[in-house]
Amino acid sequence: MPTTTIRLPEALKARVATAAKRAGKSVHSYLLDAIADKTRQDERRTDFDQEAEARYSNLASSGNSIGWDDMRRYLRDRAQGKKATPPVARKLTRR
């Protein structure tokens, strides 16, 4: 495994050491977990942004959407265990 040097300000270094001790981990292990968590978070955010962009692009090109009232009713019925018919997309209109 290659080595990477991270220079931390003393105050942050002390905080990391305290947090690692509290978590029952070495500073090294704590930092690896923190980097992995942050990387996973950024990857998920990128996936979310890409999905949102694709959905918006689809909405913009088709003009079809499902109204929030219809979707909320559908989701509420499903959550309550009722038989629910999925709402039908329709052309987006302004109120």
C-alpha positions in Angstrom: 0.0 0.0 0.0 1.5 3.4 -1.0 2.0 6.0 1.7 0.4 9.4 1.6 1.4 12.2 4.0 -1.3 14.5 5.3 -0.2 17.6 7.2 -2.8 18.6 9.8 -3.0 21.7 11.8 -2.2 20.9 15.5 -5.7 21.7 16.6 -7.3 19.3 14.1 -4.7 16.6 14.8 -5.7 16.8 18.5 -9.4 16.6 17.6 -8.8 13.6 15.3 -6.7 11.8 18.1 -9.5 12.4 20.6 -12.2 11.2 18.2 -10.2 8.1 17.3 -9.6 7.2 20.9 -13.3 7.7 21.7 -14.2 5.4 18.7 -11.6 2.8 20.0 -9.6 3.1 16.8 -6.0 4.1 15.9 -5.6 7.5 14.3 -4.6 5.7 11.1 -7.8 3.6 11.1 -10.0 6.5 12.0 -8.6 8.6 9.1 -9.0 5.7 6.6 -12.6 5.3 7.7 -13.2 9.1 7.4 -11.7 9.3 4.0 -13.7 6.2 2.8 -16.9 7.7 4.2 -16.4 11.1 2.6 -15.5 9.4 -0.7 -18.7 7.3 -0.6 -20.7 10.4 0.3 -19.3 12.3 -2.7 -19.9 9.3 -5.0 -23.5 9.0 -3.9 -24.0 12.8 -4.4 -22.6 12.5 -7.9 -25.0 9.6 -8.6 -27.9 11.6 -7.2 -27.0 14.7 -9.3 -26.8 12.6 -12.5 -30.1 10.9 -11.8 -31.8 14.3 -11.1 -30.3 15.7 -14.3 -31.5 12.7 -16.4 -35.0 13.0 -14.8 -35.2 16.8 -15.5 -34.0 16.2 -19.1 -36.8 13.7 -19.5 -39.3 16.1 -18.1 -38.1 18.9 -20.3 -38.2 16.8 -23.5 -41.5 15.0 -22.8 -43.4 17.7 -20.9 -45.0 14.9 -18.9 -45.1 14.8 -15.1 -47.1 13.5 -12.2 -48.7 16.0 -10.0 -47.6 16.1 -6.4 -51.1 15.7 -5.0 -51.6 12.5 -7.1 -48.2 11.1 -6.1 -48.7 11.9 -2.5 -52.1 10.2 -2.5 -50.6 7.1 -4.2 -47.7 6.9 -1.7 -49.9 7.4 1.3 -52.2 4.6 0.1 -49.3 2.3 -0.5 -47.8 3.1 2.9 -51.2 2.3 4.5 -51.3 -1.1 2.7 -54.1 -0.1 0.5 -54.3 -1.1 -3.2 -53.1 1.9 -5.1 -53.2 2.6 -8.8 -50.0 4.4 -9.9 -50.8 7.9 -11.1 -50.5 8.6 -14.8 -48.1 11.2 -16.2 -49.7 14.1 -18.0 -48.5 17.2 -19.8 -47.0 19.7 -17.3 -49.3 22.8 -16.9 -48.9 26.1 -15.1 -51.2 27.0 -12.3 
